[in-house]
Amino acid sequence: MEINIDQIIYWEWGFFKLNATLLFSWLIMLLLVAGAWLLKRDLTPGRKMSRWQALLESLVVIIKQQIEEATQEKADKYFPFISTLFLFIVISNVIGVVPGAYSPTASLSTTAALASCVFVAVPVFGVMTRGARNYFRYYLQPTPLMLPFNIIGEFSRTLALAIRLFGNIMSGSLIVAILLSLSPLLFPVLMQAFGLLIGVIQAYVFAILALVYIASAAGIHNGSTSASIT
């Protein structure tokens, strides 16, 4: 069991190294794009639809309901970013149960990149909703002396997102590997099943936290534009 999957190198050319983190991140992105294209190609209106389309539509409805419950607003604005984030993370978390595969989210570089996406999305959605002046002036409240603390809060929140996801996925994979070497077959299998559940939960938690940060920046809670962004 490799603790750091960044050190698993499949191909190297000069300064470029194709490690397990990059390889499986690209595979998951390819899987999502190919799956979306295949499902979109066979979409049919009405009640006569394939099982895959029914499953996809159910997933879309569930994600939209979660977004609307969290934001008290129509989900259309946030759905593309949040759903993509959730699907990538959940597949990244559970792919580790496949023999020979590694979870990209077991690498801090992946979780840091995902957290950075949220870090950038927060001001983008905030400016889109409030306007640049109204959004950035909240960093100066309740007094301009709070500016450095509000900025530190943004960075610490991003760091917490990255470390929380990385720690849970990496430690789960490590525990299963240790149990597999020490215990009979049945117990590690149960732990793998438990790991799948944890992977889905962690993806949900990450996506919900990202949504809460973005919604707070947009100032939509309680129907007011005065929500805190910290």
VOLUM-93889 format. One line per 8 residues: number of its first residue (from 1); their letters; for each residue x, y, z of N, C-alpha, C. Coordinates in Angstrom, 2 decimals. Example, Ala and Ser with C-alpha at 12.3 -4.5 7.8 and 13.67 -1.06 7.14 Angstrom:
2
1	as	13.19 -5.69 7.80 12.30 -4.50 7.80 13.20 -3.30 7.80 | 12.85 -2.25 7.08 13.67 -1.06 7.14 12.90 0.03 7.87
***
This chain:
230
1	meinidqi	0.84 -1.20 0.00 0.00 0.00 0.00 0.87 1.25 0.00 | 0.70 2.05 -1.01 1.44 3.30 -1.09 0.68 4.39 -0.31 | 1.38 4.99 0.65 0.75 6.06 1.41 0.57 7.29 0.53 | 1.56 7.60 -0.28 1.51 8.76 -1.17 1.41 8.26 -2.61 | 0.23 8.36 -3.20 0.06 7.83 -4.55 0.73 8.72 -5.59 | 1.16 9.93 -5.19 1.92 10.77 -6.11 3.26 10.13 -6.47 | 3.72 9.23 -5.61 5.01 8.58 -5.84 4.91 7.35 -6.74 | 3.70 6.98 -7.14 3.52 5.85 -8.05 3.64 6.38 -9.48
9	iywewgff	4.76 6.15 -10.12 5.05 6.70 -11.45 4.85 5.62 -12.50 | 4.01 5.93 -13.51 3.77 5.00 -14.61 4.63 5.32 -15.83 | 4.92 6.60 -16.01 5.69 7.00 -17.19 6.37 8.32 -16.88 | 7.58 8.47 -17.36 8.35 9.67 -17.07 9.09 10.11 -18.32 | 9.03 11.40 -18.61 9.74 11.96 -19.76 10.23 13.35 -19.39 | 11.53 13.48 -19.16 12.07 14.76 -18.72 11.53 15.12 -17.35 | 11.00 16.34 -17.26 10.45 16.80 -15.98 9.01 16.31 -15.78 | 8.39 15.77 -16.83 6.99 15.34 -16.72 6.92 13.92 -16.18
17	klnatllf	6.08 13.74 -15.19 5.87 12.42 -14.60 4.38 12.11 -14.57 | 4.02 10.97 -15.18 2.63 10.53 -15.15 2.48 9.61 -13.94 | 1.94 10.15 -12.85 1.77 9.34 -11.66 0.33 8.87 -11.52 | 0.08 8.13 -10.46 -1.26 7.55 -10.27 -2.31 8.64 -10.09 | -1.95 9.73 -9.45 -2.90 10.82 -9.23 -3.37 11.40 -10.56 | -2.44 11.73 -11.43 -2.79 12.28 -12.73 -3.55 11.28 -13.59 | -3.05 10.05 -13.64 -3.65 9.04 -14.50 -5.11 8.79 -14.15 | -5.40 8.57 -12.89 -6.77 8.25 -12.52 -7.67 9.48 -12.49
25	swlimlll	-7.10 10.65 -12.28 -7.89 11.88 -12.42 -8.33 12.06 -13.87 | -7.41 11.84 -14.81 -7.76 11.95 -16.23 -8.76 10.88 -16.64 | -8.58 9.67 -16.12 -9.52 8.59 -16.45 -10.93 8.91 -15.96 | -11.02 9.47 -14.77 -12.34 9.81 -14.23 -12.97 10.94 -15.04 | -12.18 11.94 -15.42 -12.70 13.01 -16.25 -13.17 12.48 -17.60 | -12.39 11.57 -18.19 -12.78 10.95 -19.45 -14.06 10.15 -19.29 | -14.17 9.43 -18.17 -15.36 8.64 -17.90 -16.59 9.54 -17.77 | -16.46 10.66 -17.09 -17.59 11.57 -16.93 -18.01 12.18 -18.26
33	vagawllk	-17.03 12.60 -19.07 -17.36 13.21 -20.36 -17.99 12.18 -21.30 | -17.37 10.98 -21.37 -17.91 9.94 -22.25 -19.29 9.49 -21.79 | -19.45 9.34 -20.46 -20.75 8.93 -19.94 -21.83 9.95 -20.22 | -21.50 11.24 -20.06 -22.47 12.29 -20.33 -22.85 12.31 -21.81 | -21.87 12.11 -22.68 -22.14 12.11 -24.13 -23.02 10.93 -24.51 | -22.73 9.76 -23.97 -23.51 8.57 -24.31 -24.94 8.68 -23.78 | -25.09 9.17 -22.57 -26.43 9.31 -22.00 -27.24 10.38 -22.73 | -26.57 11.48 -23.09 -27.27 12.55 -23.79 -27.71 12.10 -25.18
41	rdltpgrk	-26.93 11.24 -25.81 -27.26 10.79 -27.16 -28.54 9.98 -27.19 | -28.84 9.27 -26.12 -29.99 8.37 -26.10 -31.16 8.91 -25.28 | -31.13 10.19 -24.95 -32.23 10.74 -24.16 -33.52 10.76 -24.98 | -34.62 10.41 -24.33 -35.93 10.41 -24.99 -36.93 11.14 -24.11 | -37.84 11.93 -24.71 -38.86 12.61 -23.92 -39.98 11.65 -23.54 | -40.80 12.07 -22.61 -41.94 11.25 -22.22 -41.59 10.20 -21.18 | -42.52 9.28 -20.98 -42.35 8.26 -19.93 -41.53 7.07 -20.40 | -41.44 6.86 -21.69 -40.66 5.73 -22.20 -39.19 6.12 -22.25
49	msrwqall	-38.45 5.62 -21.32 -37.04 5.96 -21.23 -36.26 4.75 -20.73 | -34.98 4.76 -20.99 -34.12 3.67 -20.53 -33.91 3.76 -19.01 | -33.42 2.67 -18.44 -33.13 2.68 -17.01 -32.02 3.67 -16.68 | -31.04 3.78 -17.58 -29.96 4.72 -17.35 -30.47 6.15 -17.33 | -31.39 6.48 -18.24 -31.95 7.83 -18.26 -32.77 8.09 -17.01 | -33.52 7.10 -16.58 -34.31 7.25 -15.35 -33.40 7.48 -14.14 | -32.29 6.71 -14.11 -31.34 6.89 -13.02 -30.70 8.27 -13.06 | -30.32 8.72 -14.25 -29.71 10.03 -14.42 -30.67 11.14 -14.00
57	eslvviik	-31.92 11.05 -14.45 -32.88 12.09 -14.10 -33.17 12.11 -12.60 | -33.18 10.94 -11.99 -33.37 10.87 -10.54 -32.23 11.55 -9.82 | -31.00 11.30 -10.30 -29.82 11.93 -9.70 -29.87 13.44 -9.85 | -30.27 13.91 -11.02 -30.38 15.36 -11.26 -31.40 15.98 -10.32 | -32.54 15.32 -10.15 -33.58 15.84 -9.26 -33.10 15.90 -7.83 | -32.40 14.85 -7.38 -31.91 14.82 -6.00 -30.90 15.94 -5.76 | -29.97 16.13 -6.70 -28.96 17.18 -6.53 -29.61 18.56 -6.53 | -30.57 18.77 -7.42 -31.26 20.07 -7.46 -32.04 20.32 -6.18
65	qqieeatq	-32.67 19.28 -5.64 -33.40 19.45 -4.39 -32.46 19.84 -3.25 | -31.29 19.20 -3.20 -30.33 19.53 -2.16 -29.84 20.97 -2.30 | -29.59 21.40 -3.53 -29.14 22.78 -3.75 -30.22 23.78 -3.34 | -31.46 23.51 -3.72 -32.55 24.43 -3.40 -32.83 24.48 -1.90 | -32.69 23.34 -1.22 -32.88 23.33 0.23 -31.79 24.13 0.94 | -30.58 24.05 0.41 -29.46 24.75 1.05 -29.46 26.25 0.76 | -29.93 26.63 -0.42 -29.84 28.04 -0.83 -31.17 28.78 -0.81 | -32.29 28.02 -0.74 -33.62 28.64 -0.83 -33.77 29.43 -2.12
73	ekadkyfp	-33.17 28.89 -3.18 -33.22 29.56 -4.48 -33.21 28.48 -5.56 | -33.61 28.85 -6.76 -33.57 27.91 -7.87 -32.15 27.40 -8.08 | -32.05 26.13 -8.42 -30.74 25.47 -8.47 -29.97 25.71 -9.75 | -30.61 26.30 -10.76 -29.99 26.38 -12.09 -28.63 27.07 -12.07 | -28.47 28.11 -11.25 -27.22 28.87 -11.23 -26.05 28.03 -10.71 | -26.32 27.20 -9.71 -25.26 26.48 -9.02 -25.11 25.03 -9.48 | -26.12 24.52 -10.16 -26.15 23.09 -10.49 -24.94 22.62 -11.30 | -24.52 23.30 -12.37 -23.39 22.78 -13.15 -22.12 22.61 -12.34
81	fistlflf	-21.77 23.61 -11.54 -20.53 23.53 -10.77 -20.63 22.51 -9.64 | -21.69 22.57 -8.85 -21.83 21.68 -7.70 -21.98 20.23 -8.12 | -22.77 19.97 -9.15 -22.98 18.58 -9.58 -21.70 17.99 -10.17 | -20.96 18.78 -10.94 -19.68 18.30 -11.48 -18.70 18.00 -10.36 | -18.64 18.90 -9.39 -17.76 18.71 -8.24 -18.13 17.43 -7.49 | -19.41 17.23 -7.24 -19.86 16.05 -6.50 -19.58 14.76 -7.25 | -19.90 14.73 -8.54 -19.71 13.50 -9.32 -18.23 13.13 -9.43 | -17.38 14.13 -9.65 -15.95 13.83 -9.73 -15.43 13.29 -8.42
89	ivisnvig	-15.83 13.90 -7.32 -15.32 13.46 -6.01 -15.85 12.09 -5.64 | -17.13 11.84 -5.89 -17.68 10.55 -5.48 -17.06 9.41 -6.28 | -16.83 9.62 -7.57 -16.18 8.58 -8.37 -14.72 8.42 -7.94 | -14.06 9.54 -7.66 -12.67 9.47 -7.19 -12.56 8.72 -5.87 | -13.54 8.91 -5.00 -13.50 8.27 -3.69 -13.72 6.76 -3.77 | -14.63 6.32 -4.65 -15.01 4.91 -4.65 -14.20 4.07 -5.63 | -13.46 4.71 -6.53 -12.72 3.94 -7.53 -11.58 3.15 -6.88 | -11.21 3.53 -5.68 -10.12 2.85 -5.00 -10.42 1.40 -4.66
97	vvpgaysp	-11.70 1.00 -4.68 -12.03 -0.40 -4.37 -11.74 -1.32 -5.56 | -11.53 -0.74 -6.73 -11.20 -1.55 -7.91 -9.75 -1.99 -7.81 | -9.48 -3.29 -7.96 -8.09 -3.76 -7.86 -7.18 -3.05 -8.87 | -6.08 -2.55 -8.39 -5.12 -1.85 -9.24 -5.40 -0.39 -9.44 | -6.53 0.09 -8.93 -6.90 1.50 -9.08 -6.61 2.25 -7.79 | -6.43 3.56 -7.91 -6.16 4.41 -6.76 -7.12 5.59 -6.78 | -7.53 6.01 -5.60 -8.41 7.18 -5.48 -7.59 8.46 -5.61 | -7.86 9.28 -6.62 -7.11 10.54 -6.75 -7.26 11.43 -5.52
105	taslstta	-8.39 11.31 -4.83 -8.62 12.14 -3.65 -7.80 11.66 -2.45 | -7.06 10.55 -2.60 -6.11 10.14 -1.57 -4.81 10.91 -1.68 | -4.74 11.84 -2.63 -3.58 12.72 -2.81 -3.96 14.13 -2.42 | -3.12 14.76 -1.63 -3.39 16.13 -1.20 -3.38 17.10 -2.37 | -2.64 16.79 -3.43 -2.61 17.68 -4.59 -3.98 17.74 -5.26 | -4.71 16.62 -5.29 -6.05 16.60 -5.89 -7.04 17.37 -5.03 | -7.04 17.09 -3.74 -8.00 17.77 -2.86 -7.70 19.27 -2.77 | -6.41 19.63 -2.85 -6.06 21.05 -2.86 -6.56 21.72 -4.13
113	alascvfv	-6.47 21.02 -5.26 -6.97 21.58 -6.52 -8.49 21.75 -6.46 | -9.20 20.78 -5.89 -10.65 20.88 -5.77 -11.04 22.04 -4.84 | -10.33 22.14 -3.72 -10.60 23.24 -2.79 -10.29 24.59 -3.44 | -9.26 24.63 -4.29 -8.92 25.87 -4.99 -10.02 26.27 -5.96 | -10.66 25.28 -6.58 -11.80 25.57 -7.46 -12.92 26.26 -6.67 | -13.16 25.76 -5.47 -14.18 26.39 -4.61 -13.73 27.79 -4.20 | -12.45 27.93 -3.89 -11.89 29.23 -3.50 -12.13 30.26 -4.60 | -11.96 29.87 -5.85 -12.17 30.79 -6.97 -13.66 30.99 -7.23
121	avpvfgvm	-14.46 29.93 -7.06 -15.89 30.03 -7.35 -16.61 30.96 -6.39 | -16.16 31.03 -5.14 -16.84 31.86 -4.15 -16.91 33.33 -4.59 | -15.79 34.00 -4.90 -15.90 35.39 -5.35 -16.55 35.53 -6.71 | -16.39 34.53 -7.57 -17.02 34.61 -8.90 -18.54 34.68 -8.76 | -19.12 33.76 -8.00 -20.57 33.78 -7.79 -20.99 35.01 -6.99 | -20.14 35.40 -6.03 -20.47 36.58 -5.24 -20.54 37.84 -6.09 | -19.55 38.01 -6.96 -19.54 39.19 -7.84 -20.68 39.12 -8.84 | -20.97 37.94 -9.38 -22.07 37.79 -10.33 -23.40 38.19 -9.70
129	trgarnyf	-23.57 37.88 -8.42 -24.85 38.13 -7.75 -24.93 39.54 -7.18 | -23.88 39.98 -6.51 -23.90 41.27 -5.82 -23.30 42.41 -6.60 | -22.38 42.09 -7.49 -21.55 43.11 -8.09 -20.24 43.21 -7.33 | -19.18 43.61 -8.01 -17.85 43.60 -7.42 -17.77 44.51 -6.19 | -18.34 45.69 -6.28 -18.21 46.64 -5.17 -18.92 46.13 -3.92 | -20.15 45.67 -4.08 -20.92 45.20 -2.94 -20.32 43.93 -2.34 | -19.72 43.10 -3.19 -19.14 41.86 -2.66 -17.88 42.14 -1.86 | -16.94 42.86 -2.45 -15.64 43.03 -1.81 -15.69 43.95 -0.59
137	ryylqptp	-16.71 44.81 -0.50 -16.76 45.70 0.66 -17.09 44.93 1.93 | -17.62 43.71 1.81 -17.91 42.93 3.00 -16.64 42.42 3.68 | -15.53 42.43 2.96 -14.26 42.08 3.60 -13.81 43.17 4.57 | -14.41 44.35 4.46 -14.04 45.46 5.33 -14.99 45.63 6.50 | -15.94 44.74 6.65 -16.92 44.87 7.72 -16.60 43.90 8.85 | -16.92 44.24 10.07 -17.57 45.50 10.50 -16.64 46.71 10.56 | -15.32 46.45 10.35 -14.35 47.54 10.33 -13.24 47.17 9.36 | -12.61 48.14 8.72 -11.51 47.82 7.80 -10.38 47.04 8.44
145	lmlpfnii	-10.27 47.12 9.78 -9.24 46.36 10.46 -9.44 44.85 10.33 | -10.65 44.44 9.95 -10.95 43.02 9.80 -10.50 42.46 8.46 | -10.02 43.30 7.55 -9.64 42.84 6.21 -8.64 41.67 6.25 | -7.51 41.78 6.97 -6.57 40.65 6.97 -7.16 39.38 7.57 | -8.01 39.53 8.59 -8.61 38.36 9.23 -9.63 37.69 8.30 | -10.38 38.50 7.56 -11.33 37.93 6.60 -10.61 37.20 5.47 | -9.49 37.75 5.04 -8.70 37.09 3.98 -8.11 35.79 4.51 | -7.58 35.83 5.73 -7.04 34.60 6.34 -8.14 33.55 6.48
153	gefsrtla	-9.33 34.01 6.81 -10.46 33.09 6.93 -10.77 32.37 5.63 | -10.66 33.09 4.52 -10.90 32.48 3.21 -9.87 31.38 2.93 | -8.61 31.68 3.20 -7.55 30.69 2.95 -7.65 29.50 3.90 | -7.93 29.77 5.17 -8.04 28.67 6.13 -9.22 27.77 5.82 | -10.31 28.34 5.32 -11.47 27.54 4.93 -11.13 26.63 3.75 | -10.37 27.16 2.81 -9.94 26.36 1.66 -9.01 25.24 2.10 | -8.09 25.55 2.99 -7.16 24.54 3.50 -7.91 23.44 4.24 | -8.91 23.82 5.02 -9.69 22.83 5.76 -10.44 21.90 4.82
161	lairlfgn	-10.99 22.44 3.75 -11.68 21.60 2.75 -10.73 20.56 2.18 | -9.54 21.00 1.79 -8.58 20.09 1.16 -8.12 19.01 2.13 | -7.78 19.38 3.33 -7.22 18.43 4.29 -8.29 17.46 4.78 | -9.53 17.93 4.98 -10.59 17.05 5.46 -10.83 15.90 4.47 | -10.97 16.24 3.19 -11.23 15.20 2.20 -10.04 14.27 2.05 | -8.85 14.84 1.96 -7.63 14.03 1.81 -7.46 13.08 3.00 | -7.62 13.59 4.20 -7.41 12.76 5.38 -8.37 11.60 5.47 | -9.63 11.84 5.17 -10.62 10.78 5.27 -10.41 9.68 4.24
169	imsgsliv	-10.11 10.06 3.01 -9.96 9.06 1.95 -8.63 8.31 2.10 | -7.57 9.02 2.36 -6.27 8.38 2.50 -6.25 7.42 3.69 | -6.77 7.85 4.82 -6.77 7.00 6.01 -7.66 5.78 5.83 | -8.80 5.96 5.13 -9.67 4.82 4.88 -9.00 3.77 4.03 | -8.31 4.19 2.98 -7.61 3.25 2.11 -6.49 2.54 2.86 | -5.81 3.27 3.73 -4.70 2.69 4.49 -5.20 1.66 5.50 | -6.31 1.94 6.15 -6.88 1.00 7.13 -7.31 -0.29 6.46 | -7.96 -0.18 5.30 -8.39 -1.39 4.57 -7.18 -2.22 4.17
177	aillslsp	-6.11 -1.57 3.71 -4.91 -2.30 3.31 -4.28 -3.02 4.50 | -4.26 -2.39 5.66 -3.70 -3.02 6.85 -4.54 -4.21 7.29 | -5.86 -4.05 7.27 -6.75 -5.14 7.67 -6.65 -6.31 6.70 | -6.46 -6.00 5.42 -6.34 -7.05 4.43 -5.11 -7.91 4.68 | -4.06 -7.33 5.21 -2.83 -8.08 5.47 -2.87 -8.83 6.80 | -3.78 -8.42 7.70 -3.80 -9.01 9.03 -5.00 -9.90 9.30 | -6.08 -9.69 8.56 -7.34 -10.35 8.89 -7.77 -11.29 7.79 | -8.76 -12.16 8.07 -9.34 -12.99 7.03 -10.02 -12.14 5.96
185	llfpvlmq	-10.49 -12.80 4.93 -11.03 -12.11 3.76 -12.30 -11.32 4.07 | -13.18 -11.86 4.90 -14.51 -11.28 5.08 -14.45 -9.87 5.66 | -13.64 -9.69 6.69 -13.61 -8.39 7.36 -13.15 -7.26 6.44 | -12.07 -7.43 5.68 -11.70 -6.36 4.74 -12.77 -6.07 3.70 | -13.53 -7.11 3.27 -14.61 -6.87 2.31 -15.67 -5.97 2.93 | -16.01 -6.23 4.19 -16.97 -5.37 4.88 -16.43 -3.95 5.01 | -15.14 -3.83 5.27 -14.53 -2.51 5.37 -14.54 -1.78 4.03 | -14.38 -2.54 2.94 -14.45 -1.92 1.62 -15.85 -1.38 1.37
193	afglligv	-16.87 -2.15 1.76 -18.24 -1.69 1.60 -18.49 -0.43 2.44 | -17.95 -0.44 3.66 -18.06 0.74 4.52 -17.32 1.92 3.91 | -16.18 1.63 3.27 -15.41 2.68 2.61 -16.18 3.32 1.46 | -16.96 2.52 0.73 -17.79 3.08 -0.34 -18.79 4.08 0.23 | -19.41 3.70 1.35 -20.37 4.60 1.99 -19.70 5.89 2.44 | -18.54 5.76 3.06 -17.80 6.93 3.52 -17.40 7.82 2.34 | -17.01 7.19 1.22 -16.63 7.96 0.04 -17.77 8.81 -0.48 | -18.97 8.24 -0.50 -20.15 8.99 -0.96 -20.47 10.12 0.02
201	iqayvfai	-20.40 9.81 1.31 -20.70 10.82 2.32 -19.70 11.99 2.25 | -18.41 11.67 2.08 -17.40 12.71 2.00 -17.59 13.59 0.77 | -17.99 12.99 -0.35 -18.28 13.77 -1.55 -19.46 14.70 -1.30 | -20.48 14.18 -0.62 -21.66 15.00 -0.30 -21.27 16.16 0.62 | -20.48 15.87 1.65 -20.08 16.91 2.60 -19.27 18.00 1.89 | -18.33 17.59 1.04 -17.51 18.56 0.32 -18.39 19.45 -0.56 | -19.30 18.83 -1.31 -20.16 19.59 -2.21 -21.08 20.54 -1.45 | -21.63 20.06 -0.32 -22.52 20.91 0.47 -21.76 22.09 1.08
209	lalvyias	-20.57 21.83 1.59 -19.77 22.92 2.14 -19.43 23.95 1.07 | -19.06 23.46 -0.12 -18.78 24.38 -1.23 -20.02 25.21 -1.56 | -21.18 24.56 -1.58 -22.42 25.26 -1.88 -22.74 26.32 -0.82 | -22.54 25.97 0.44 -22.80 26.91 1.53 -21.88 28.13 1.42 | -20.60 27.90 1.12 -19.67 29.02 0.97 -20.08 29.92 -0.18 | -20.46 29.31 -1.29 -20.85 30.08 -2.47 -22.14 30.83 -2.22 | -23.12 30.15 -1.61 -24.41 30.79 -1.33 -24.23 31.95 -0.36 | -23.35 31.77 0.63 -23.07 32.84 1.57 -22.44 34.04 0.87
217	aagihngs	-21.54 33.76 -0.05 -20.91 34.85 -0.81 -21.92 35.58 -1.68 | -22.89 34.82 -2.20 -23.92 35.43 -3.04 -24.93 36.20 -2.21 | -24.93 35.98 -0.88 -25.80 36.76 0.00 -27.26 36.46 -0.17 | -27.60 35.17 -0.40 -28.99 34.85 -0.68 -29.73 34.30 0.51 | -29.05 33.99 1.60 -29.73 33.42 2.75 -30.68 34.43 3.37 | -31.81 33.92 3.80 -32.83 34.73 4.45 -33.34 35.86 3.56 | -33.16 35.66 2.22 -33.66 36.64 1.28 -32.98 37.97 1.38 | -31.76 37.99 1.89 -31.05 39.25 2.10 -29.71 39.22 1.44
225	tsasit	-29.20 40.36 1.06 -27.87 40.46 0.49 -26.83 40.82 1.53 | -27.20 40.65 2.78 -26.27 41.05 3.83 -25.68 39.85 4.55 | -25.72 38.67 3.94 -25.17 37.49 4.58 -23.66 37.62 4.67 | -23.11 37.03 5.73 -21.66 37.09 5.92 -20.98 36.16 4.96 | -19.79 36.53 4.51 -19.03 35.68 3.60 -17.87 35.03 4.30 | -17.80 35.15 5.61 -16.68 34.56 6.33 -17.08 33.29 7.01
***
